Amino acid sequence: MDERVPALAAVMDVTARRADARAGSIPAPVLAVRDLRISFPAMSRGARDLEVLDGLDLEMGDGEFVAVLGPSGCGKSTLLRALGGLMDPRARVSGEIVVPRDGAGRRATAWMPQRDGLLPWRRALPNAMVGAIAAGIPGERALPRARRLFDEFGLGGFERAWPHELSGGMRQRLALLRTCLAERPVLLLDEPFGGLDPVTRRRMNAWLASVRLTERAADATTRDSTSLAAAPGSGVVLVTHDIDEAMMLADRILVLSDRPGRVVHEERVQAGTHERYDRAALLDALDC
């Protein structure tokens, strides 16, 4: 049997769902990836091309928080870069990527890398405003929202602090706040707490679970919905290799194989149960 039949069936199912969405029976996905394949040319003569992703399929519904879980080097960060339009020009990319677009046709996504990337010569509030400035958000609209988010993100009173005066967790909160100020309906988070110690990371995950981040993203779609080319929708994609982080934060978890990455397991949160996810099933999928 052709090993690509399951992937082909998934693509056919996505196509059928898109047709149903156009007919008005179900909402169209906010974000979708179909049969995504990414490779890089060999670095030396005689070497093989580096295959990073192999026929990956992904959908995200409105208001959904999706975690992409997998071992290091399986292509998680490459997937986020592809969604954000940030691919290395050497990459060979095939397949379909559907993301929200603004009125100018630009991707309406905001990407947060693993490092906080704060500018050491700017205080906390001006650092946060970099996201709005880069996105072309008027200062008179972004500044009041930034001040409000400083309180919501537990940074109230630190608006004039220099980056070196903030703890690691506070720096990551500030970087996430900066990402939210870009007012993009889809947030792409690339292991945002990966550089923190385990105790701080757990605290940050508990905090992030309480922030209702999809609502922060949805808030962007109501501020200037006329700038979006399609009906507004929001969501968050988080990539991580930390199973506890994925289980704590996500509505749905996709598990990728070793490189070249492909989806080998998918699980939705179990409503009304003590355990949100079947941890054993996720661990088994990671071991495949």
C-alpha positions as CSV (number, residue, x, y, z in Angstrom):
1,M,0.0,0.0,0.0
2,D,1.2,3.5,-0.8
3,E,2.6,5.0,2.5
4,R,1.3,8.4,1.4
5,V,-2.3,7.4,1.3
6,P,-3.1,8.7,4.8
7,A,-1.5,12.1,4.0
8,L,-3.4,12.2,0.7
9,A,-6.6,11.4,2.5
10,A,-5.9,14.2,4.9
11,V,-5.4,16.6,2.1
12,M,-8.6,15.5,0.4
13,D,-10.5,15.9,3.7
14,V,-9.1,19.5,4.1
15,T,-10.2,20.2,0.5
16,A,-13.7,18.9,1.2
17,R,-13.9,21.0,4.4
18,R,-12.8,24.1,2.5
19,A,-15.6,23.5,0.0
20,D,-18.1,23.1,2.9
21,A,-16.7,26.3,4.5
22,R,-17.3,28.2,1.2
23,A,-20.8,26.8,1.2
24,G,-21.3,28.2,4.7
25,S,-21.7,24.9,6.6
26,I,-18.5,25.1,8.7
27,P,-16.0,28.0,9.4
28,A,-12.9,28.0,7.3
29,P,-9.7,27.4,9.2
30,V,-7.8,30.5,10.2
31,L,-4.5,28.8,9.2
32,A,-3.9,25.7,7.1
33,V,-0.8,23.8,5.8
34,R,-1.2,21.1,3.2
35,D,1.5,18.6,2.1
36,L,4.3,21.0,3.2
37,R,7.7,19.8,2.2
38,I,10.9,21.8,3.0
39,S,14.5,20.9,2.2
40,F,17.8,22.7,1.9
41,P,20.5,22.0,-0.6
42,A,23.6,20.0,0.4
43,M,26.3,22.0,2.0
44,S,29.1,20.1,0.4
45,R,29.8,18.1,-2.8
46,G,28.6,14.6,-2.6
47,A,26.3,15.2,0.4
48,R,22.6,14.7,0.3
49,D,20.0,17.5,0.5
50,L,18.7,18.1,4.0
51,E,15.0,17.2,4.2
52,V,13.4,19.1,7.1
53,L,9.6,18.6,6.7
54,D,7.9,15.8,4.7
55,G,4.3,16.2,3.7
56,L,3.1,18.0,6.8
57,D,-0.6,18.9,7.2
58,L,-2.0,21.3,9.8
59,E,-5.1,23.3,10.4
60,M,-6.0,25.8,13.1
61,G,-9.6,26.9,13.9
62,D,-10.6,30.4,15.1
63,G,-9.6,31.0,18.7
64,E,-7.5,27.7,18.9
65,F,-4.2,27.3,20.7
66,V,-2.2,24.6,18.9
67,A,1.1,23.1,20.2
68,V,3.5,21.4,17.8
69,L,5.5,19.0,19.9
70,G,8.6,17.1,18.7
71,P,12.2,16.3,19.3
72,S,15.0,18.8,18.7
73,G,15.8,19.2,15.0
74,C,12.5,17.8,13.7
75,G,11.6,21.0,11.8
76,K,9.3,22.8,14.4
77,S,11.0,26.2,14.1
78,T,11.2,25.8,10.3
79,L,7.4,25.3,10.2
80,L,6.9,28.5,12.1
81,R,9.2,30.4,9.8
82,A,7.3,29.1,6.8
83,L,4.0,30.2,8.4
84,G,5.5,33.7,9.1
85,G,7.1,34.1,5.6
86,L,10.6,34.1,7.1
87,M,12.2,31.2,5.2
88,D,15.8,31.2,4.2
89,P,15.9,31.9,0.5
90,R,17.9,28.8,-0.1
91,A,15.0,26.6,1.1
92,R,13.1,24.5,-1.3
93,V,9.4,24.7,-0.3
94,S,6.4,22.9,-1.8
95,G,2.8,22.5,-0.7
96,E,0.2,25.1,0.3
97,I,0.3,27.5,3.2
98,V,-2.9,29.5,4.0
99,V,-2.6,32.3,6.6
100,P,-4.7,35.5,7.2
101,R,-3.7,38.5,5.0
102,D,-4.1,42.2,5.6
103,G,-5.5,44.6,3.0
104,A,-2.0,44.9,1.4
105,G,-1.7,41.1,1.0
106,R,0.9,40.8,3.8
107,R,0.8,37.9,6.2
108,A,-1.2,38.8,9.3
109,T,1.1,36.8,11.6
110,A,3.4,37.8,14.5
111,W,6.5,35.7,15.3
112,M,8.2,35.4,18.7
113,P,11.6,33.8,18.4
114,Q,13.4,31.7,21.1
115,R,15.5,34.7,22.3
116,D,13.8,37.7,23.7
117,G,15.7,40.1,21.3
118,L,15.2,43.1,23.5
119,L,17.2,46.2,22.5
120,P,19.6,47.0,25.4
121,W,19.6,50.8,24.6
122,R,15.8,51.1,25.0
123,R,13.8,50.9,28.2
124,A,11.0,48.4,28.7
125,L,8.1,50.4,27.3
126,P,10.0,51.6,24.2
127,N,11.1,48.0,23.7
128,A,7.5,46.9,23.7
129,M,6.6,49.5,21.2
130,V,9.0,48.1,18.7
131,G,6.4,45.5,17.7
132,A,3.8,48.2,17.0
133,I,6.3,50.4,15.1
134,A,7.4,47.5,12.9
135,A,3.8,46.7,12.1
136,G,2.9,50.3,11.3
137,I,0.5,50.7,14.2
138,P,-0.2,54.3,15.0
139,G,1.4,55.3,18.3
140,E,-1.7,56.9,19.7
141,R,-3.4,53.5,19.4
142,A,-0.5,51.3,20.5
143,L,0.7,53.2,23.5
144,P,-2.5,53.0,25.6
145,R,-2.8,49.3,24.8
146,A,0.9,48.8,25.7
147,R,0.3,50.4,29.1
148,R,-2.7,48.2,29.8
149,L,-0.8,45.1,28.8
150,F,2.1,45.9,31.1
151,D,-0.4,45.5,34.0
152,E,-2.0,42.4,32.5
153,F,1.4,40.8,31.9
154,G,2.6,41.5,35.4
155,L,5.1,44.2,34.3
156,G,3.3,47.2,35.8
157,G,5.8,49.6,37.3
158,F,8.7,48.4,35.1
159,E,7.9,50.6,32.1
160,R,11.1,52.5,32.5
161,A,13.3,49.6,33.5
162,W,16.3,48.7,31.3
163,P,16.4,45.1,29.9
164,H,19.3,44.2,32.1
165,E,17.3,45.1,35.2
166,L,14.6,42.5,34.4
167,S,14.6,38.9,35.3
168,G,14.6,36.2,32.6
169,G,10.9,35.6,33.0
170,M,10.1,39.3,32.9
171,R,12.2,39.7,29.7
172,Q,10.2,36.9,28.1
173,R,6.9,38.5,29.2
174,L,8.0,41.8,27.6
175,A,9.0,40.0,24.4
176,L,5.6,38.4,24.2
177,L,3.9,41.7,25.0
178,R,5.9,43.2,22.1
179,T,4.6,40.4,19.8
180,C,1.0,41.1,20.8
181,L,1.4,44.8,20.1
182,A,1.9,44.0,16.4
183,E,-1.9,43.4,16.3
184,R,-1.7,40.3,14.2
185,P,-4.4,37.7,14.6
186,V,-2.1,34.7,14.5
187,L,0.7,34.5,17.0
188,L,3.7,32.2,16.2
189,L,5.6,31.3,19.4
190,D,9.0,29.5,18.9
191,E,9.8,27.9,22.3
192,P,9.4,31.3,24.1
193,F,10.5,29.9,27.4
194,G,13.2,27.5,26.2
195,G,16.1,29.5,27.7
196,L,14.7,29.7,31.2
197,D,15.5,27.4,34.1
198,P,13.0,24.7,34.8
199,V,11.4,26.4,37.9
200,T,10.9,29.7,36.1
201,R,9.7,28.0,33.0
202,R,6.9,26.2,34.9
203,R,5.9,29.5,36.5
204,M,5.9,31.2,33.1
205,N,3.7,28.4,31.6
206,A,1.2,28.7,34.5
207,W,1.1,32.5,33.9
208,L,0.7,32.1,30.1
209,A,-2.2,29.6,30.7
210,S,-4.0,32.3,32.7
211,V,-3.4,35.1,30.1
212,R,-6.0,33.9,27.5
213,L,-3.5,34.6,24.8
214,T,-6.0,33.7,22.0
215,E,-8.1,36.6,23.3
216,R,-5.1,38.9,23.0
217,A,-4.7,37.8,19.4
218,A,-8.5,38.1,18.7
219,D,-8.4,41.6,20.1
220,A,-6.2,42.6,17.2
221,T,-8.8,41.5,14.7
222,T,-11.4,43.9,16.2
223,R,-9.2,46.9,16.2
224,D,-8.9,47.3,12.4
225,S,-10.8,44.5,10.8
226,T,-11.2,46.4,7.6
227,S,-7.4,45.9,7.0
228,L,-7.9,42.1,6.9
229,A,-8.5,40.6,3.4
230,A,-10.7,37.8,4.8
231,A,-13.0,37.4,7.7
232,P,-11.0,37.9,10.9
233,G,-10.0,34.9,13.0
234,S,-7.3,34.4,15.6
235,G,-5.1,31.7,17.1
236,V,-1.8,30.7,18.5
237,V,0.8,28.2,17.3
238,L,3.4,27.2,19.8
239,V,6.3,24.9,19.0
240,T,8.0,23.1,21.9
241,H,9.9,19.9,22.8
242,D,8.4,20.2,26.4
243,I,5.5,17.8,26.8
244,D,4.3,19.5,30.0
245,E,4.3,22.9,28.4
246,A,2.2,21.6,25.5
247,M,-0.3,19.8,27.8
248,M,-0.7,22.9,30.0
249,L,-1.2,25.5,27.3
250,A,-2.8,23.9,24.2
251,D,-6.3,23.1,23.0
252,R,-4.7,20.6,20.6
253,I,-1.3,18.9,20.3
254,L,0.4,17.7,17.1
255,V,3.4,15.4,17.5
256,L,6.1,15.5,14.8
257,S,8.4,12.7,14.0
258,D,12.2,13.0,13.8
259,R,13.5,14.9,10.8
260,P,12.1,15.0,8.2
261,G,9.2,16.0,10.3
262,R,5.7,14.8,9.7
263,V,2.6,14.5,11.9
264,V,2.5,11.1,13.6
265,H,0.0,11.8,16.3
266,E,-2.8,14.4,17.1
267,E,-4.7,14.8,20.3
268,R,-7.3,17.3,21.5
269,V,-7.8,18.4,25.1
270,Q,-10.1,16.1,27.0
271,A,-12.9,18.3,28.4
272,G,-14.4,17.5,31.8
273,T,-11.5,15.1,32.8
274,H,-8.9,15.4,35.5
275,E,-6.1,15.0,33.0
276,R,-6.2,17.3,30.0
277,Y,-4.3,14.9,27.8
278,D,-3.3,11.2,27.6
279,R,0.3,11.7,28.6
280,A,1.3,8.1,27.9
281,A,0.0,8.3,24.3
282,L,1.9,11.5,23.7
283,L,5.1,9.9,25.1
284,D,4.6,6.9,22.9
285,A,4.2,9.1,19.8
286,L,7.4,11.0,20.7
287,D,9.2,7.6,20.9
288,C,8.1,6.5,17.4
